[in-house]
Amino acid sequence: MSYSLDGKGVLITGVAGDLGRATAARLLLAGAQVAGVDRDVAALARVASELAAGEAFVPLEGDVTDEDSVVAYMAQAVARLGHIDVLFNNAGVAGGETAAWAPIPTVSREAFEHVFDVNVIGVFLNLKHVLPVMQRGASIINVSSIAGLRPPAGQVAYAASKAAVIGMTTTAAQEAGEQGVRVNCINPGPLEGRMMEEIVGGLRRSRGGSEPPGMRGVGIPVGRWGRVEEVSELVLFLASDASSFVTGAVHPVDGGLSA
């Protein structure tokens, strides 16, 4: 069985982020039509230009934390693609300067709630509104993190939010099984890109401006951070019919960090 996505309609949230953009490119290459959602209109335009996929890529402005917005872009995606066969529930935040890496007593309620709004409420709202329009054989891939499996010190909001994504994934997989919809989550380790630089920046501030020796590969058996393109290959497998008996699963993609 191949990893072809010919004829499939894919919805990707947070498409202007590093992982969203790389995954859109990979799934387009596999034959999918992709609707990419982001709240940053300028970034959406840049992604559309970079992908150069013509009508195969549909940029949609939307906010995953706003239910009316989710309903609207879901309807637009169905109208433009004809159907949603794959949801890559990818939009997420690390917490910004105040929460990406900070001890619990220093994290404000506002910062904590913002992380949960995007990483948890956003995932929930997309699950809620995509399941009724999906047909048998469809696939949902939620983005958790290795932090959801091995919560580190200094990331209380992010780690708790990603643990919640794992819980929603296993619940949704059980509920959607009779409908013939698969629901899985991926758990990336440290990846080169904006989000990890934000986390490292928070860690550096907590250490008075210094970065721990070997930070770029410490604790990772393969000795380096991953690349978003490596994660997109796992997403392709889970989106394709090759994963037809895979659901409710948690997939670390972390260079052995969780081993």
ZALUMKOL-995050 format. One line per 8 residues: number of its first residue (from 0); for each residue z, y, x of C-alpha. Coordinates in nm, 4 decimals. Layout:
BEGIN
NUM	Z Y X  ...;
***
This chain:
BEGIN
0	0.0000 0.0000 0.0000  -0.1002 0.3365 0.1416  0.0796 0.6694 0.1480  -0.2036 0.8410 -0.0390  -0.1081 1.1096 -0.2908  -0.4575 1.1485 -0.4354  -0.4342 1.2791 -0.7903  -0.0635 1.3545 -0.7715;
8	0.0940 1.6870 -0.8596  0.3838 1.7924 -0.6379  0.6425 2.0662 -0.6928  0.8249 2.1916 -0.3835  1.1159 2.4365 -0.4037  1.2012 2.6553 -0.1058  0.8439 2.6170 0.0142  0.8620 2.9215 0.2433;
16	1.1330 2.7606 0.4566  1.0523 2.5567 0.7660  1.0869 2.2153 0.5999  0.9225 2.3237 0.2752  0.6172 2.4614 0.4522  0.5774 2.1568 0.6784  0.6131 1.9190 0.3851  0.3607 2.1103 0.1768;
24	0.1122 2.0804 0.4628  0.1742 1.7064 0.5005  0.1484 1.6255 0.1302  -0.1671 1.8326 0.0930  -0.3166 1.6337 0.3798  -0.2321 1.3157 0.1885  -0.4338 1.4374 -0.1092  -0.1727 1.6001 -0.3336;
32	-0.2000 1.9207 -0.5289  0.1099 2.1249 -0.4505  0.2914 2.3958 -0.6444  0.5253 2.5747 -0.4047  0.8195 2.7775 -0.5339  1.0058 3.0504 -0.3503  1.1772 3.3736 -0.4503  1.0315 3.5622 -0.1531;
40	0.6882 3.6779 -0.2693  0.5761 3.7995 0.0733  0.6765 3.4687 0.2328  0.4899 3.2798 -0.0406  0.1749 3.4739 0.0421  0.2148 3.3914 0.4127  0.2573 3.0206 0.3369  -0.0508 3.0182 0.1139;
48	-0.2492 3.1881 0.3904  -0.1233 2.9493 0.6597  -0.1931 2.6387 0.4523  -0.5450 2.7585 0.3657  -0.5649 2.4907 0.0982  -0.7440 2.6931 -0.1674  -0.6733 2.5839 -0.5246  -0.4864 2.2749 -0.4021;
56	-0.1837 2.4970 -0.3307  -0.0326 2.7001 -0.6143  0.2267 2.9613 -0.5072  0.4923 3.0263 -0.7725  0.7605 3.2919 -0.7557  1.0934 3.1560 -0.8785  1.4693 3.1420 -0.8306  1.6280 2.7961 -0.8380;
64	1.9653 2.9427 -0.9397  1.8260 3.1049 -1.2567  1.7654 2.8560 -1.5403  1.5113 3.0756 -1.7166  1.3176 3.1022 -1.3910  1.3285 2.7246 -1.3402  1.1968 2.6656 -1.6930  0.9192 2.9197 -1.6344;
72	0.7930 2.7875 -1.2999  0.8191 2.4279 -1.4210  0.5900 2.5162 -1.7123  0.3528 2.6995 -1.4780  0.3406 2.3985 -1.2468  0.2539 2.1640 -1.5347  -0.0110 2.4054 -1.6586  -0.1728 2.4416 -1.3153;
80	-0.1329 2.0836 -1.1879  -0.1607 1.8983 -1.5183  0.1513 1.6938 -1.4412  0.4420 1.6782 -1.1982  0.4503 1.3420 -1.0242  0.6757 1.4464 -0.7353  0.9592 1.6975 -0.7062  1.0731 1.7868 -0.3552;
88	1.4063 1.9529 -0.4382  1.4268 2.1369 -0.1093  1.5585 2.4921 -0.1579  1.8849 2.5414 0.0312  2.0958 2.7789 0.2360  2.3445 2.7350 0.5193  2.5686 3.0198 0.4097  2.4576 3.3226 0.6049;
96	2.6584 3.4941 0.8752  2.9897 3.4632 0.6901  2.9847 3.0941 0.6000  2.7304 2.9051 0.8138  3.0088 2.8158 1.0585  3.3549 2.9499 0.9795  3.7091 2.8177 0.9306  3.8091 2.7691 0.5668;
104	4.0577 3.0619 0.5544  3.7823 3.3045 0.6573  3.5218 3.1955 0.3989  3.5052 3.4245 0.0984  3.4768 3.2892 -0.2518  3.1506 3.4834 -0.2899  2.9971 3.3166 0.0164  3.1137 2.9722 -0.0984;
112	2.9757 3.0244 -0.4483  2.6407 3.1447 -0.3139  2.5951 2.8220 -0.1169  2.6822 2.6161 -0.4254  2.4541 2.8224 -0.6489  2.1505 2.7398 -0.4360  2.2340 2.3963 -0.2959  2.4007 2.2416 -0.6023;
120	2.3155 2.4387 -0.9157  1.9580 2.4752 -0.7933  1.9192 2.1006 -0.7434  2.0804 2.0305 -1.0812  1.8592 2.2739 -1.2731  1.5431 2.1290 -1.1233  1.6563 1.7742 -1.2052  1.7443 1.8816 -1.5593;
128	1.4063 2.0344 -1.6312  1.1707 1.8084 -1.4373  1.2888 1.4723 -1.5710  1.1656 1.5368 -1.9293  0.8110 1.6081 -1.8052  0.7839 1.3179 -1.5600  0.6020 0.9947 -1.6305  0.6630 0.6407 -1.5068;
136	0.6036 0.6132 -1.1345  0.7178 0.9676 -1.0558  0.9443 1.0456 -0.7630  1.2185 1.2991 -0.6945  1.3344 1.3674 -0.3403  1.6499 1.5778 -0.3058  1.7400 1.7382 0.0255  2.0958 1.6707 0.1343;
144	2.2043 1.6746 0.4995  2.3829 1.4671 0.7560  2.6655 1.7156 0.6885  2.6966 1.5570 0.3437  2.7694 1.2209 0.5073  2.9692 1.3396 0.8101  3.1145 1.6789 0.7156  3.1818 1.8836 1.0279;
152	3.4582 2.1361 1.0795  3.3456 2.4905 1.0118  3.0958 2.4099 0.7369  3.3090 2.3668 0.4278  3.0640 2.5205 0.1803  2.7502 2.3618 0.3239  2.9021 2.0160 0.3727  3.0592 2.0097 0.0266;
160	2.7334 2.1218 -0.1334  2.5328 1.8540 0.0435  2.7849 1.5847 -0.0509  2.7352 1.6974 -0.4112  2.3596 1.6466 -0.3742  2.4221 1.2852 -0.2758  2.6345 1.2371 -0.5872  2.3698 1.3915 -0.8123;
168	2.1037 1.1728 -0.6533  2.2827 0.8453 -0.7246  2.3665 0.9534 -1.0804  2.0107 1.0673 -1.1521  1.8641 0.7466 -1.0060  2.0680 0.5380 -1.2476  1.9770 0.7558 -1.5455  1.6065 0.7793 -1.4609;
176	1.5534 0.4119 -1.3813  1.4527 0.3125 -1.7332  1.2091 0.6051 -1.7387  1.0453 0.4611 -1.4267  1.1321 0.7647 -1.2134  1.2693 0.7168 -0.8628  1.5334 0.9535 -0.7250  1.6271 0.9521 -0.3572;
184	1.7737 1.1956 -0.1086  1.7044 1.2636 0.2530  1.9751 1.3653 0.4985  1.8284 1.5485 0.7952  2.0275 1.6037 1.1094  1.9861 1.9201 1.3188  1.6269 2.0433 1.2989  1.4532 2.3086 1.5037;
192	1.4130 2.6189 1.2895  1.5782 2.9091 1.1142  1.8635 2.7244 0.9422  1.9977 2.5615 1.2578  1.9722 2.8889 1.4453  2.1840 3.0453 1.1692  2.4432 2.7685 1.2014  2.4489 2.7946 1.5798;
200	2.4848 3.1710 1.5472  2.7947 3.1204 1.3342  2.9354 2.8726 1.5851  2.8632 3.1113 1.8700  3.0503 3.3918 1.6925  3.3468 3.1621 1.6297  3.3608 3.0961 2.0056  3.3498 3.4606 2.1047;
208	2.9802 3.4631 2.1832  2.9430 3.1403 2.3817  2.7491 2.8287 2.2875  2.8945 2.4829 2.3631  2.7264 2.3167 2.6635  2.4541 2.0746 2.5530  2.4616 2.2010 2.1947  2.0906 2.1372 2.1471;
216	2.1300 1.7611 2.1755  2.5014 1.6840 2.1964  2.6035 1.3744 2.0023  2.2468 1.2818 1.9096  2.1379 0.9494 2.0633  1.7777 1.0636 2.1090  1.9084 1.3718 2.2905  1.7372 1.6483 2.0926;
224	1.7073 1.8215 1.7588  1.4463 1.6922 1.5182  1.1265 1.8585 1.4015  1.0510 1.9366 1.0401  0.7229 1.7482 1.0719  0.9200 1.4305 1.1441  1.1165 1.4733 0.8217  0.8012 1.5421 0.6211;
232	0.6748 1.1931 0.7082  0.9766 1.0408 0.5325  0.9168 1.2667 0.2325  0.5564 1.1436 0.2183  0.6729 0.7813 0.2048  0.9230 0.8547 -0.0731  0.6643 1.0555 -0.2668  0.4035 0.7812 -0.2456;
240	0.3729 0.4577 -0.4409  0.4657 0.2731 -0.1207  0.8311 0.3438 -0.2086  0.8016 0.1985 -0.5611  1.1208 -0.0124 -0.5251  1.3272 0.2541 -0.3464  1.5636 0.4597 -0.5611  1.9208 0.5848 -0.5439;
248	1.9024 0.5669 -0.1657  2.0423 0.7992 0.0997  1.8085 0.8331 0.3974  1.9483 0.9823 0.7208  1.6767 1.1233 0.9449  1.8889 1.2432 1.2327  1.7941 1.0832 1.5619  2.0834 0.8378 1.5306;
256	2.3562 1.1000 1.4837  2.5084 0.9131 1.1886  2.4957 0.5735 1.3632;
***
